[in-house]
Structures are given as structure tokens and as C-alpha cells.
Amino acid sequence: MSTLSPDTHPEVEQIQLGLIRRMPSWVKFALVDDLNETVKAFALSGIRQRCPNATPDQIHRQLAGLMLGEELACKVYDHAR
């Protein structure tokens, strides 16, 4: 039996998938939201480490570049300059 995750035993993966399938949609959305917030926190931490003197606006703009891509971030954030 193949798995979606090569580092997970097939029986364990089947249990995980069964639990996920039985979760109400709102729990799945909450989990995804939590994961997104965690990724955003890691990205902000990385930006602050690389640019310790950046202003909050500069940090926000760099985060937008990471999350949206530079082309869209320029369209959304740089038009007001």
C-alpha cells in the first residue's frame, strides 16, 4: 500500500485520513487558519532577523512580497508611493 507521506507508516496514515474525514468542516478551516498564522509568524521572524532595522511598514511590505509575489505586492502596496 502506498502512502501520501513517505515518512508515515501506511496504517498510521489511514488512521490520520479517517480522523480528518470525520472532522467537521469548521475544524478543518480552523486548522488551516492556525497553520497559515504559524507560517506568517515564521516569515515575519525571518524578515526581522534579516532586516533588524526595518520599520513596521517595511516589514509588512516584505511579508506581502513573500505571500503575494513581488509583482502583485507592487501593484497592491507600491501604488500609493
ROZA-119199 format. One line per 3 residues: number of its first residue (from 1); their letters; for each residue x, y, z of N, C-alpha, C, O. Coordinates in steps of 0.05 Angstrom, whole numbers, plus 5000, padded with zeros to 4 digits. Layout:
N
NUM) A) X Y Z X Y Z X Y Z X Y Z ~ ...
This chain:
81
1) MST) 5017 4976 5000 5000 5000 5000 5018 5025 5000 5036 5027 5017 ~ 5013 5043 4982 5029 5068 4981 5017 5089 4999 4993 5088 5006 ~ 5033 5108 5007 5023 5129 5025 5027 5156 5011 5042 5159 4992
4) LSP) 5013 5176 5021 5017 5204 5012 5042 5216 5024 5055 5233 5012 ~ 5050 5206 5047 5074 5216 5061 5093 5192 5064 5088 5173 5078 ~ 5116 5194 5050 5135 5171 5051 5146 5165 5079 5156 5143 5084
7) DTH) 5145 5185 5097 5156 5180 5124 5134 5171 5144 5140 5170 5168 ~ 5110 5165 5134 5089 5156 5151 5081 5127 5144 5078 5120 5121 ~ 5078 5111 5165 5070 5083 5161 5042 5083 5149 5025 5099 5158
10) PEV) 5037 5065 5130 5010 5065 5117 4987 5062 5136 4966 5075 5132 ~ 4989 5046 5157 4967 5043 5176 4962 5068 5191 4939 5076 5196 ~ 4984 5082 5199 4981 5107 5213 4968 5128 5195 4951 5143 5204
13) EQI) 4977 5129 5170 4965 5148 5151 4935 5143 5148 4919 5162 5146 ~ 4927 5118 5146 4898 5111 5144 4882 5121 5168 4860 5131 5165 ~ 4894 5119 5191 4881 5129 5216 4878 5160 5214 4857 5171 5220
16) QLG) 4901 5173 5206 4900 5202 5204 4879 5211 5183 4863 5229 5189 ~ 4879 5198 5160 4859 5206 5140 4830 5201 5150 4812 5217 5144 ~ 4826 5180 5164 4799 5175 5175 4791 5196 5194 4768 5205 5194
19) LIR) 4809 5205 5211 4803 5226 5230 4797 5252 5216 4778 5267 5223 ~ 4813 5258 5196 4808 5283 5180 4781 5282 5166 4767 5302 5165 ~ 4775 5259 5155 4749 5257 5140 4725 5261 5159 4704 5271 5150
22) RMP) 4728 5253 5184 4706 5255 5203 4704 5282 5216 4684 5288 5230 ~ 4724 5299 5213 4724 5325 5225 4703 5343 5212 4699 5342 5188 ~ 4690 5359 5228 4671 5379 5216 4688 5399 5200 4711 5404 5206
25) SWV) 4675 5410 5180 4689 5429 5163 4701 5453 5179 4723 5462 5172 ~ 4686 5462 5199 4696 5485 5214 4722 5479 5228 4739 5497 5231 ~ 4726 5454 5237 4751 5446 5250 4774 5446 5229 4796 5455 5235
28) KFA) 4768 5436 5205 4788 5436 5184 4797 5464 5177 4820 5470 5174 ~ 4777 5482 5175 4783 5510 5169 4800 5523 5191 4818 5538 5186 ~ 4793 5516 5216 4808 5527 5239 4837 5517 5238 4855 5533 5244
31) LVD) 4841 5492 5232 4868 5481 5230 4884 5495 5208 4908 5501 5212 ~ 4872 5499 5185 4885 5512 5163 4892 5541 5171 4914 5551 5165 ~ 4874 5555 5184 4878 5582 5193 4902 5583 5213 4919 5600 5211
34) DLN) 4903 5564 5231 4925 5562 5250 4952 5558 5236 4972 5570 5243 ~ 4952 5540 5216 4976 5535 5201 4985 5560 5186 5008 5567 5185 ~ 4966 5574 5174 4972 5599 5159 4984 5620 5178 5004 5633 5171
37) ETV) 4973 5623 5202 4984 5642 5221 5012 5634 5230 5029 5651 5235 ~ 5017 5608 5233 5043 5598 5241 5064 5605 5219 5086 5614 5225 ~ 5056 5599 5194 5074 5605 5171 5080 5635 5170 5103 5644 5165
40) KAF) 5059 5652 5174 5063 5681 5174 5082 5689 5197 5099 5707 5192 ~ 5079 5678 5220 5097 5684 5243 5126 5677 5237 5144 5692 5243 ~ 5130 5654 5224 5157 5646 5217 5168 5665 5196 5191 5673 5197
43) ALS) 5152 5673 5177 5161 5691 5156 5168 5718 5168 5189 5730 5161 ~ 5152 5728 5186 5158 5754 5199 5183 5752 5215 5199 5771 5215 ~ 5187 5730 5229 5211 5726 5245 5236 5726 5226 5256 5739 5233
46) GIR) 5234 5713 5204 5256 5713 5185 5262 5741 5174 5286 5748 5171 ~ 5242 5756 5168 5245 5783 5158 5259 5800 5179 5277 5815 5173 ~ 5250 5798 5204 5262 5814 5226 5291 5806 5230 5307 5824 5237
49) QRC) 5297 5781 5228 5325 5772 5231 5343 5783 5209 5365 5792 5213 ~ 5333 5782 5184 5348 5792 5161 5350 5822 5160 5369 5833 5150 ~ 5330 5836 5170 5328 5865 5169 5321 5877 5196 5299 5887 5200
52) PNA) 5340 5876 5215 5334 5884 5242 5326 5913 5245 5313 5921 5265 ~ 5334 5930 5226 5328 5959 5228 5303 5967 5212 5298 5991 5209 ~ 5289 5948 5200 5266 5954 5184 5243 5965 5200 5239 5957 5223
55) TPD) 5229 5984 5188 5205 5995 5202 5182 5975 5199 5183 5957 5183 ~ 5162 5978 5215 5138 5961 5212 5127 5961 5184 5118 5940 5174 ~ 5126 5984 5171 5116 5986 5144 5134 5970 5124 5124 5956 5106
58) QIH) 5160 5972 5128 5178 5957 5111 5175 5927 5115 5176 5911 5096 ~ 5172 5919 5140 5168 5890 5146 5142 5881 5134 5141 5859 5122 ~ 5121 5896 5136 5095 5889 5124 5097 5886 5094 5086 5868 5082
61) RQL) 5112 5905 5081 5115 5904 5052 5131 5879 5044 5125 5867 5023 ~ 5152 5872 5059 5168 5848 5052 5151 5823 5056 5153 5804 5040 ~ 5134 5823 5076 5116 5800 5080 5097 5797 5057 5092 5775 5047
64) AGL) 5087 5820 5047 5069 5820 5024 5083 5808 5000 5072 5793 4984 ~ 5109 5816 4996 5124 5805 4974 5127 5775 4975 5125 5761 4955 ~ 5131 5765 5000 5134 5736 5003 5107 5721 4998 5106 5700 4986
67) MLG) 5086 5733 5009 5060 5719 5008 5046 5722 4981 5032 5704 4972 ~ 5049 5745 4969 5034 5751 4944 5051 5748 4919 5040 5745 4897 ~ 5077 5748 4923 5095 5751 4900 5100 5780 4895 5083 5797 4900
70) EEL) 5124 5786 4885 5132 5814 4882 5114 5830 4862 5108 5853 4867 ~ 5106 5817 4841 5090 5831 4820 5064 5841 4832 5057 5864 4829 ~ 5049 5823 4846 5024 5831 4857 5028 5850 4881 5012 5869 4885
73) ACK) 5048 5845 4897 5054 5862 4920 5059 5891 4911 5050 5910 4923 ~ 5074 5894 4889 5079 5920 4878 5053 5934 4869 5049 5958 4875 ~ 5036 5919 4856 5010 5930 4848 4993 5939 4871 4980 5959 4870
76) VYD) 4993 5923 4892 4976 5928 4915 4987 5949 4934 4972 5966 4943 ~ 5013 5948 4940 5024 5965 4960 5040 5988 4950 5042 6009 4964 ~ 5052 5987 4927 5070 6008 4918 5056 6030 4902 5069 6050 4894
79) HAR) 5030 6026 4896 5016 6047 4881 5012 6073 4895 5009 6094 4883 ~ 5013 6072 4922 5008 6096 4938 5033 6114 4941 5032 6136 4952 ~ 5056 6104 4931 5081 6120 4935 5084 6141 4914 5104 6155 4915
